[in-house]
């Protein structure tokens, strides 16, 4: 497993345990880019059931999304820890 997908995979697994086959319906990503074409900064925001749980920035989309997934996964594990 590439390191760039570690937290995203963990987040998807956690959501599948919580919601089953409909897990994808509970996660929404928002992204935007700032900076120049040669030096962009990407920001990804993860929403679960309409609430923001994680935000990440990086020089590429994969890094920014992974950082957001890490924060989201951490919060959901604390919030839902009693369920698993």
N, C-alpha and C positions, 0 to 999 in steps of 0.2 A: 504494500500500500504506500503510495507516495505521501511524504509528510504533508504536502499541501492539501490533502483531503482527509487528514486524520480527524479533525474536529467536526467537519461537515458530515462525515460518515457516522461519527458518534451521535451527532444531533439527529440525523435521520433515523438511526437505530432507536434512540430514546423516544422519538415521536411515534415510531411504529409500535413500540411496546405500549405506549399510552393510547394511541388512537387506532391501531390496526391498519388495515388496508387503506383507510382514508387519511392517513397521516399527511400526505402532501397537501390536502385541502386546508390544513391548519397552519402551514408555514408560508410566509410571503417574504420575498426579498425586494428591497428597493436599492437602487444604485445611482450614483451620479459621479461625474468626473469634473475635476477642477484642474487648473494649471494649463500649461501649453501642450501642444501635440508631442513635443519632444521630452517633456518632463511632467507627465500627468500625475495626479493623485486621485485614486479611486476611493470612494466611500460606499460601503455596503451596510444596510440596516436590515436586521432580521426581526420580523414580526411573527408572533405566535398568537393565534386567535385575536388578531387585531392590536395586540400590545407589543410595543418595542421591547425586545429583550437583549439585543446586542448590536453593537456598532463597531465597524472596523475600517481603518484606512490603510492604504498601501500604494506602492508604485505600480502594481498591476492588479487586475481584477481578482485573480486567485488568492493573492495574499490578503487583500482587503476582506474578501468573503470568509476566508479561514479565520481571521481575527474576530469578525462578527460572530461566526459560528462558535468559537471558543467561549466568548462571553455569554452567549445564549445558552450553550450547553451547561456552563457553570451555574447560571441562575436557575435553570430548570431542574438540575440535579438537587439543588438546595430546596427548591420549592416543592418538588414532587418526590423527594427522597423517601418519604413514608409510604409511597405507593408501590415501591419495588422491593 
